[in-house]
């Protein structure tokens, strides 16, 4: 079976075969195109996780600021959990910090947070851009004022 067919039918079997070929030094038999694709996907997955965690964090900070009467321990736990997850991702993959400096990435994370916060709160009149700087958002004990 050609490697590309195996890749399409059973990616786990394909990955195990590629690892075996690499370890055996059979470089000429490798499915280079799909290996490159999978390596790129690892980085994209890390970026997606960071963006997802940031959107959840921002959505909870929005809710914290705009719904002070509904604040809860659960929201605090979610905020802390997302900050810890973001810090862990940045520790394990320092190049992800470049995403935090990208205005387009930040705008996308904010847009996702706004959509979630609007859906969960029913509040439609929220800021179109993030009112907090990155350092504040990631500071362990910081919470926005009402």
N, C-alpha and C positions, 0 to 999 in steps of 0.2 A: 504494500500500500504506500503511495507517495506520502511524504511527510505533510504536505498541505492538506491532504484528505484526512489524515489522522488528526491533525490540528483541528479541523472542522468537526470531526465526529466525537473525539474524546480528548479534550485538552489535557487532562491529567495524565493519560497514557503517553500523549505526545511530550509533555514536560518531562516525565520520567525518562523517556527515550532520549531526549535531547541532553539531559544531565548525564546519562550513561555514556553517550557519544563524546561529550566534553571530557569527562573523566578518563575515557579510554584514548583521548587524543585524536579521535576521528573527525577532525574539524571539517574536512571536505564533505562529510555526510550531514552536516548540520543544516537545519531549516533557518537560515540566517534572517530572512525577512520577518518571519513570525517571532523569532527570538528578539529582534530589535523592537518589534511592536509590543511585545510583552514587557520588555524593560521600560519602554516609554510609559506604558500603562501603569506600572508601579508608581512612577512619579505623579502621574495624573490622579491616581487613587489617593495618594497622600495629600495632594492639593485639594481634592474634593472633600476629604475628611476635615481639613483645616477650615475650608469655607463653610461647611455644614456646622461645625462647632461654633464658628464665629457668628453665623446667622442666628443660631439658637441663643447664644450669649446676648447678642444685641437685642433680639426680640424680648428676652426677659428683662433686660435693662430698660427697654421702652415701657414694658408693662409696669415695672417697678416705679418709673417716674410718673406715668400717666394714670395709674390706678393705685394710689397709695392706700386706699381703704381695703384693697384686696391682697395686699402684700402677705406673703406666707413663708413659712420655713421651707416649703417645697421650692418656691422660687429662689430662695437663697441657696439651697442645695444645688439646684440646676445651674445657677450662676457660678458657684464655686467649682462644680464638676466640669463645666465647659472651660473655665479658665485653666484648671489643672490639666485638662486634656490638651488644650492649645499649648500650654507650656511644655508638656511632655512631647508633643509632636515637634515643637521647635528645638527641644533638646536633642531628640533623636535624629532630626533632619534639619540641621541649621539653615540650609539653603531655602527652606520654606519661608524664612523671615522676609525674603525678597517679595513674596506675595503681599505681605502686610504694608509694604511701601508702594505698591502698585495702586494708583487711584482707581483704575478700572475694576480691579479685583475687590477693592474696598467698597466701591459703588454697588457691585453685584451682591456682595454680602449684605450690605445695608438694604438693598431692594428685597432680598429674600427675607430679611428680618422684618421689614415693614409689612410685607405680605402676610407673614405669620402673625405678627402683632395685630394687624387690622382684622384678620380672620378670627383671632381668639378674643379680641376685646370689642370689636365693632366700632372702634374709634377710627375715623377716616382722615381726620385732620392732624396727621403726624408730620414731622419734619421730612422733607424730601432728601436731605443729606444728613449724615451723622453729625450730631452736635458735640460729640465728645472726641477727644484725640485718642489715638491708639494707646498711649501710655496709661491714660485713665481707664480705658475699657479693660485693659489687662492687669490693672493693679488689684491685688488680692482683696483688699477690704473696701475698695471704692464702690459706692452705689450712688446713682444720680438722685439729686434732690427732687421733691415733688414740684 
